[in-house]
Amino acid sequence: MEQKEDLVFPIEDALEMILMFDRGGKISYANAAARQKLGYESNLCGRNIWDIFPGSFSAGKDGFETECLIGKEHQNLLAYRKNLTCFPVEARIVKEDVCTGIYICMANDILEKEFLGREIDRIRQEAQQAMKVKSEFVANVTHELRTPVNGVLGNVRELLSGGTDEATEKSLRLVERCCDDMNKIINNILDFSKLEAGKFTLEPRKFHFRNMLDYVKANHINKITEKGLGFFMTVSPQIPEYVIGDELRIVQILNNLLSNAQKFTSWGKITMEAVRTAQVNDRIELFFIVSDTGIGIDTGDRDKLFQSFSQVDASISRKYGGTGLGLNICKQLVELMGGRIEVESEKNRGSTFSFSVWVGTCDSGEAALQQPDDVKGASLRMAAMEGPPEEGGENSENIRKYGTQENKENLKKTLSKLILSVEMENWEKAEMFVETIRQLTEEAPREVKRSALRLKMAIQKENYEKVTAEFKELNDFL
Ligand code: ADP
């Protein structure tokens, strides 16, 4: 049968193969793509559809049994060429006209797609295998390294406990410190390779939040005080006593940020703060801030910070050491805990790293959340070196729920006192007022609370421009 000349469809040149056939299975039209792909050139009309799809269509008593194929989206069929070779297609068959009983089959050659799919699978498998080999290698090597390092460490500690002369003790302490550093690097490499391989799992459990922070503080306080730096830690009373999360990993992030703060600061102070910024059912968002008055980071270098093996420049690694893995691991851990890590910094004025994580709450830990309003506002402060700044004229009695008229008026008053202190460069007073603002915004929505926190950081840095910008933002919220 001749190709129907009157069927001049725009589909003639479609890339898809298009075949029309009747209830008897007889093909009445095949577009150029169908003719070319099936190798029939011009003489496809008059053939039966089961010549093309012998596995899917079969001749029945009155025509063919195709109802089960009709209307379905994308069926995978095998199309046979004239030379009886075949290729996979993704086909859709529709009934064009109920009265005439004309069917249209639209099919796409998916040989290449299947081939590419198989190639992608193969490459993915190879990459996974390579990653597995790499992870196993890293795990083995780090394990092999850890054994002798711990052997050296154990012996050094034994020698130290036995008592030695001053010079030997000094050398042994140095060896001990080197072994500790080496262990830290080994642990970082292990964590990094596990995170990269997607094999890292969090281990959440109930823990005492303030004990965890005390432990972190204890880890760093000696080194910080040895350098003559001040250390302040503030924990919002809105954080329950107990939370459910991966304590070890939160400790790891804080340890990393505090080690860096200590490493890159030679005068001034380091502050650590923890607040509750949001609650959804029994999950709360904790927001941590670690701030220092150290060497700071250039704007251009900030994006590099969270990349693996990235140190701001070679002179940093020469002077301060490190692998450049710490912040990348922190970022990945924070993201696993549903949060974000950010940095604000100014060259030679200091850096502020902040991150959020989501943790669960548990019944025994609800006590802190159920405190009366006036107690909630009184921030629990723990100062390591010197006492915290004294509370200002606004005391905890003035702390009301954020939305009340009284609270907003208090806030406005305190803000204007604060900006006055800033204008007079009385930073100590400004810090006192910003603490009151922080308390007055304890119940505020997250953006307001964060804005107050940023204002506090800017004041601690004595950064006039930033303070005025943050002041404006907070003022706009009111
Ligand atoms: P490292 O183990 O090398 O310290 P990190 O990933 O923790 O690796 O830090 C990467 C780099 O970020 C550091 O080498 C340093 O250049 C910069 N950096 C991190 N924290 C601070 C900070 N508090 N002050 C200044 N620079 C910092």
Residues whose N, C-alpha, C, O or C-beta is under 5 A from the ligand:
A	BS01	ADP	N260 A261 F264 G294 G296 I297 L305 S310 Q311 V312 I316 G321 G322 T323 G324 L325 G326 L327 N328 S351
